[in-house]
Amino acid sequence: MGVKGDKWRGGWTPQYAENHNKIFGKNKEKKKMSEGTPEQYLEMFLSEQIMPKEWYEILQERPDVKKLYQKHLEKRNA
């Protein structure tokens, strides 16, 4: 039994392809991180608002955040 919207009825138009590439494109550049303070990033990570994979990327890109995180770990383990 077919219902409205159960099948794709259109074709792959150039406009559709362009929109698809804008959203899901492989050549899409990563969004540049906004310049938040290291304290903001650490607080967001500790409250689990930043996933570990994203946190690892932040630590690679932001040495100031990494330094603060190292201080936090030293303080916690002391």
Buried (B, 14 or more C-beta within 10 A) or exposed (E): EEEEEEEEEEEEEEEEEEEEEEEEEEEEEEEEEEEEEBEEBBEBBEEEEBEEEBBEBBBEEBEEBBEBBEEBEEEEEE
